[in-house]
């Protein structure tokens, strides 16, 4: 796997050990994080009627998470560098678990908005913090496949979260005088709190202080990172914030995220629109697109790492996502065909992300990486605010989600086109 780059079997064995130590744990944390972020899409199936929320209000509440996320993302990543990854990632997980559980106390639009905003504040910095943390361990040539394994947590959250959320809402409805959606927020928040505490014990701030690596192993990892870092820019913070290349990457990411959260927050509703009414059955069906996506994103990232080609891998994945969304509109009232289309859409959309993140992490190093990754992610994730809101507003205005899916498809097409126009095949900015 690594020998094409002049690496030895010993290198592969070392990074295999590192991967077995870090990736399963970080993957599990991301599964929990993503589930707590998007389980509102399942809660909507019951909560909307209980709280008398319109589709526009729901879309705004789902998306307002990203305003808090946007405001605190860059400071969070800079604090991670200062405080250390272990303590800061633990703080993030504990606070988001507590706020996610508190969402069970929403009583109307105002409290729904407030709790979603606070959840964004609490979780801000988790994803870019992990992306930055992985640069402490892996050189660029190994990074896309590792990011893909980590980000497959999104897909697995969909595979597990759909049936789990549907079951909780159905099985616990009325228990203890609480609605099913209230139990959903409470029970799915508990793993974040447990994992946050375990992070303090399990994670290391970096390879130099990892007790489970020998001195020779530490030296090998640090040497690989030092050789890799020579190609990355060490830019001052103000230079990062004003860099045209960073802003262009943020725009591309914004367009990809439009597709991701348009699907994530509306997938249960899209399946219901095909004629499925039982919440548990909807939950089971949502697992299918995410299962397909989990495989697709790992295969695409491994192929991209093996060939060293980034540009077409990212663009074609975005184009496939757009094609799937367009097909889902056409077959919106046929469950089997709509599921096939939504599977293509989800696989294409999710496959763009690990390949995309190989671009800024190749270009930036040091504090520039912390600031640049956070800036790209925070600006891009504003699409997480805009996308579900626009889909909801379009649905209220037209009584159909079809036009909202068309908007998301256009966004993915534009993102793919910008990647082709602005990068070389190796992922360098033109």
C-alpha positions in Angstrom: 0.0 0.0 0.0 2.8 2.4 0.9 5.6 0.9 -1.1 4.8 2.9 -4.2 6.1 5.9 -2.3 9.4 4.2 -1.4 8.1 3.2 2.1 9.2 -0.1 3.7 7.1 -2.9 5.2 8.2 -1.5 8.6 6.6 1.8 7.7 3.4 0.1 6.9 3.5 -1.9 10.1 4.2 1.2 12.2 1.3 3.1 10.6 -0.9 0.1 10.9 -0.3 0.2 14.7 -1.0 3.9 14.8 -4.2 3.4 12.8 -5.4 0.6 15.0 -4.9 2.7 18.1 -6.4 6.0 16.8 -8.8 5.4 14.0 -11.4 3.1 15.7 -11.7 5.5 18.7 -11.9 8.7 16.6 -14.3 7.0 14.2 -16.6 6.1 17.2 -16.5 9.6 18.4 -17.5 10.9 15.0 -20.3 8.5 14.7 -21.7 9.8 18.0 -21.0 13.4 17.1 -22.7 13.2 13.7 -25.7 11.3 15.1 -26.3 13.9 17.8 -26.0 16.6 15.1 -28.6 15.1 12.6 -30.9 13.0 14.8 -33.2 16.1 14.7 -34.1 14.8 11.2 -35.7 11.7 12.8 -37.1 13.7 15.8 -38.9 15.9 13.2 -41.2 13.0 12.3 -42.9 13.4 15.8 -41.6 16.6 17.2 -42.9 18.8 14.4 -46.5 18.1 15.3 -45.9 18.2 19.1 -44.2 21.6 18.9 -46.3 23.0 16.0 -43.2 23.7 13.8 -43.6 24.6 10.1 -41.1 23.1 7.6 -39.4 26.5 7.4 -39.1 26.7 11.2 -37.7 23.2 11.4 -35.2 23.9 8.6 -34.1 27.1 10.3 -33.7 25.2 13.6 -31.8 22.3 12.0 -29.5 24.7 10.3 -29.0 27.3 13.1 -26.6 24.8 14.7 -24.1 25.9 12.1 -24.2 29.6 13.2 -22.9 28.7 16.6 -20.5 26.3 14.9 -19.2 29.1 12.5 -18.6 31.6 15.3 -16.6 29.3 17.5 -14.8 27.0 15.1 -11.6 29.0 14.5 -11.1 30.0 18.2 -11.7 26.3 19.1 -9.0 25.0 16.7 -6.5 27.6 17.9 -7.2 26.6 21.5 -6.7 23.0 20.6 -3.1 23.9 19.6 -2.6 25.8 22.8 -4.4 23.5 25.3 -3.6 20.1 23.7 -5.8 17.8 21.7 -6.6 15.4 24.5 -8.1 17.9 26.9 -9.8 20.0 24.2 -11.4 17.2 22.3 -12.7 15.8 25.7 -14.2 19.2 26.5 -16.0 19.4 23.2 -17.5 16.0 23.6 -18.7 16.5 27.1 -20.3 19.8 26.4 -22.1 18.7 23.2 -23.4 15.6 25.0 -25.0 17.7 27.7 -26.6 20.2 25.3 -27.8 17.5 23.0 -29.6 15.8 25.9 -31.1 19.2 26.9 -32.8 19.4 23.5 -35.5 17.1 24.9 -36.7 20.2 26.8 -37.6 22.2 23.7 -41.1 23.6 23.9 -41.5 25.7 20.8 -39.6 27.5 18.0 -37.6 29.8 20.4 -36.2 27.1 22.7 -35.6 24.9 19.6 -33.5 27.6 18.0 -31.6 28.3 21.2 -30.7 24.7 21.9 -29.6 24.0 18.3 -27.4 27.1 18.4 -25.8 26.1 21.7 -25.2 22.6 20.3 -23.2 24.2 17.4 -21.2 26.3 19.9 -20.5 23.1 22.0 -19.4 21.0 19.0 -17.5 23.7 17.2 -14.0 22.6 16.6 -14.5 18.8 16.8 -14.2 17.9 13.1 -11.4 20.4 12.2 -9.7 19.5 15.4 -9.6 15.8 14.4 -8.5 16.7 10.9 -5.7 18.8 12.4 -4.9 16.0 14.9 -4.4 13.5 12.1 -1.8 15.8 10.6 0.2 15.3 13.8 0.5 11.6 13.0 0.2 11.0 9.2 2.1 12.4 6.2 0.0 13.7 3.3 0.5 10.6 1.2 -1.4 8.5 3.7 -3.9 11.0 4.8 -6.9 10.6 2.4 -7.5 7.0 3.3 -7.2 7.7 7.0 -9.6 10.7 6.7 -12.0 8.4 4.8 -12.0 5.8 7.5 -12.6 8.6 10.1 -15.3 10.3 8.0 -17.0 7.0 7.2 -18.4 7.6 10.7 -21.0 9.9 8.9 -22.1 6.9 6.9 -22.1 4.5 9.8 -24.1 7.0 11.9 -26.7 6.8 9.1 -26.6 3.0 9.0 -26.9 2.6 12.8 -28.7 5.9 13.6 -31.7 5.4 11.4 -32.9 2.1 12.8 -31.8 3.1 16.3 -33.6 6.4 16.2 -36.7 4.9 14.7 -36.7 2.2 17.4 -36.2 4.6 20.3 -39.0 6.9 19.0 -41.4 4.0 18.6 -40.5 1.9 21.7 -40.2 4.7 24.2 -43.1 6.9 23.1 -45.0 7.8 26.3 -42.6 6.1 28.7 -42.2 8.2 31.8 -44.6 10.8 30.4 -42.1 11.7 27.7 -42.5 11.7 23.9 -40.5 9.4 21.7 -38.4 12.3 20.3 -37.5 13.4 23.9 -36.1 9.9 24.7 -34.2 10.1 21.4 -32.3 13.2 22.4 -31.6 11.9 25.9 -30.5 8.4 25.0 -28.4 9.3 22.0 -26.5 12.0 24.0 -25.2 9.6 26.7 -22.4 8.0 24.5 -20.9 11.4 23.9 -20.6 12.1 27.6 -19.0 8.6 28.3 -16.6 9.0 25.3 -15.6 12.5 26.4 -14.5 11.2 29.8 -12.6 8.3 28.1 -10.8 10.7 25.8 -8.9 12.1 28.8 -7.5 8.6 29.4 -7.1 7.3 25.9 -5.8 10.0 23.6 -2.3 11.4 23.4 -1.5 15.0 22.3 0.8 13.7 19.6 3.4 10.9 18.7 6.2 12.5 20.8 4.3 11.8 24.1 2.6 8.5 23.1 3.6 5.9 25.7 2.6 3.1 23.4 5.3 4.0 20.8 8.9 3.1 21.2 11.6 5.8 20.9 12.5 4.4 17.4 8.8 4.5 16.3 8.4 8.1 17.6 11.6 9.1 15.7 10.3 7.5 12.5 6.9 9.2 12.6 8.4 12.6 13.5 11.0 12.3 10.6 8.2 11.5 8.1 6.2 14.5 9.3 9.3 16.7 9.1 10.0 15.7 5.6 6.4 16.2 4.7 6.2 19.6 6.3 8.8 21.0 4.1 6.3 21.3 1.3 3.7 23.1 3.4 3.3 26.8 4.0 3.8 28.2 7.5 1.6 31.3 7.1 0.8 33.9 9.7 -2.8 33.9 10.9 -3.8 37.1 9.0 -2.2 35.7 5.8 -4.4 32.6 6.2 -7.5 34.6 6.7 -6.8 36.7 3.6 -5.5 33.9 1.4 -7.4 33.6 -1.9 -6.6 29.9 -2.1 -8.1 29.3 1.4 -11.2 31.2 0.5 -11.6 29.2 -2.8 -11.3 26.0 -0.9 -13.9 27.3 1.6 -16.3 28.0 -1.3 -15.8 24.5 -2.8 -16.4 23.0 0.6 -19.5 25.2 1.1 -21.0 23.8 -2.2 -20.3 20.2 -1.2 -21.7 20.7 2.3 -24.9 22.1 0.8 -25.5 18.6 -0.7 -24.5 16.8 2.5 -26.8 18.5 4.9 -29.7 18.9 2.4 -29.7 15.1 2.4 -28.8 14.4 6.0 -31.6 16.6 7.5 -34.3 15.6 4.9 -33.6 12.0 4.1 -36.2 10.6 6.5 -38.8 13.0 5.0 -37.8 12.0 1.4 -38.3 8.4 2.3 -41.7 9.1 3.9 -42.6 11.0 0.7 -42.3 7.7 -1.3 -45.2 6.3 0.7 -43.5 4.7 3.8 -45.2 5.8 7.0 -43.8 3.7 9.9 -41.0 5.5 11.7 -39.0 2.3 12.4 -39.3 1.3 8.7 -38.1 4.7 7.7 -35.2 4.3 10.0 -34.2 1.0 8.5 -34.4 2.4 5.0 -32.2 5.3 5.8 -29.5 2.8 6.6 -29.3 1.7 2.9 -27.8 4.9 1.3 -25.3 5.3 4.2 -24.2 1.7 3.9 -23.5 2.2 0.2 -21.7 5.5 1.0 -19.5 3.9 3.7 -18.0 1.5 1.1 -17.9 4.0 -1.7 -16.0 6.7 0.2 -13.3 4.3 1.5 -12.8 2.8 -2.0 -12.6 6.2 -3.6 -10.1 7.5 -1.1 -7.9 4.5 -1.3 -7.8 4.7 -5.1 -7.0 8.4 -4.8 -4.1 7.8 -2.4 -2.8 4.9 -4.6 -2.8 6.9 -7.8 -2.0 10.3 -6.2 -4.9 11.8 -8.2 -7.2 14.2 -6.3 -8.9 16.5 -8.8 -11.1 14.0 -10.9 -11.8 11.8 -7.9 -13.4 14.8 -6.0 -15.2 16.2 -9.1 -16.6 12.9 -10.3 -17.9 12.1 -6.8 -19.7 15.4 -6.7 -21.2 14.9 -10.1 -22.4 11.4 -9.0 -24.0 13.0 -6.0 -25.8 15.5 -8.2 -27.0 12.8 -10.6 -28.4 10.8 -7.7 -30.3 13.8 -6.4 -31.8 14.5 -9.8 -32.8 10.8 -10.2 -34.4 10.9 -6.7 -36.6 13.7 -7.8 -37.7 11.8 -10.9 -38.5 8.6 -9.0 -39.7 10.4 -5.8 -42.9 8.3 -5.6 -41.4 4.9 -6.3 -39.7 3.6 -3.1 -37.2 1.1 -4.6 -36.0 3.4 -7.4 -35.9 6.4 -5.1 -33.7 4.4 -2.6 -31.3 3.5 -5.4 -31.1 7.2 -6.5 -30.6 8.4 -2.9 -27.9 5.7 -2.4 -26.0 7.1 -5.4 -26.5 10.6 -4.1 -25.3 9.8 -0.6 -22.3 7.8 -1.9 -21.2 10.5 -4.3 -21.6 13.4 -1.7 -19.8 11.6 1.1 -17.0 10.4 -1.2 -16.0 14.1 -2.0 -15.0 14.9 1.6 -12.0 12.7 2.4 -10.5 13.6 -1.0 -11.3 17.3 -0.5 -9.5 17.4 2.9 -6.3 16.1 1.3 -6.1 19.5 -0.4 -5.7 22.1 2.5 -3.8 19.6 4.7 -1.2 19.2 1.9 -1.0 23.0 1.4 -0.8 24.3 5.0 1.3 23.4 8.1 1.7 24.4 11.7 -0.7 27.2 13.0 -1.6 27.9 9.4 -3.1 24.4 9.2 -5.1 24.9 12.5 -6.4 28.3 11.2 -6.9 27.3 7.6 -8.7 24.0 8.3 -11.0 25.7 10.9 -11.7 28.6 8.5 -12.5 26.3 5.6 -14.7 24.1 7.7 -16.5 26.9 9.5 -17.3 28.8 6.3 -18.2 25.7 4.4 -20.5 24.6 7.2 -22.5 27.7 6.9 -24.1 25.7 4.1 -25.3 23.4 6.9 -27.3 26.4 8.1 -28.5 27.5 4.6 -29.2 24.2 3.0 -31.8 22.7 5.3 -33.5 26.1 5.7 -33.7 26.6 2.0 -35.1 23.1 1.4 -37.7 23.7 4.1 -38.6 27.2 2.7 -38.9 25.8 -0.8 -41.1 23.0 0.4 -43.4 25.4 2.3 -43.6 27.6 -0.9 -44.1 24.8 -3.4 -45.5 21.9 -1.2 -42.7 19.7 -2.6 -39.1 18.8 -1.7 -38.2 18.2 -5.4 -37.1 21.8 -6.1 -35.0 21.8 -3.0 -33.2 18.6 -4.3 -32.6 20.3 -7.6 -31.0 23.3 -5.8 -28.7 20.8 -4.0 -27.8 19.1 -7.3 -26.8 22.4 -8.9 -24.6 23.2 -5.8 -22.7 19.9 -6.2 -22.2 20.4 -9.9 -20.7 23.9 -9.3 -18.4 22.5 -6.6 -17.1 19.7 -8.9 -16.6 22.2 -11.7 -14.6 24.5 -9.4 -12.3 21.6 -8.3 -11.6 20.9 -12.0 -10.8 24.5 -12.7 -8.7 25.4 -9.7 -6.6 22.3 -8.9 -4.0 20.1 -10.5 -4.3 16.3 -10.6 -2.2 16.0 -7.5 -4.4 18.4 -5.6 -2.2 21.5 -5.7 -4.0 24.8 -6.2 -3.4 26.4 -9.6 
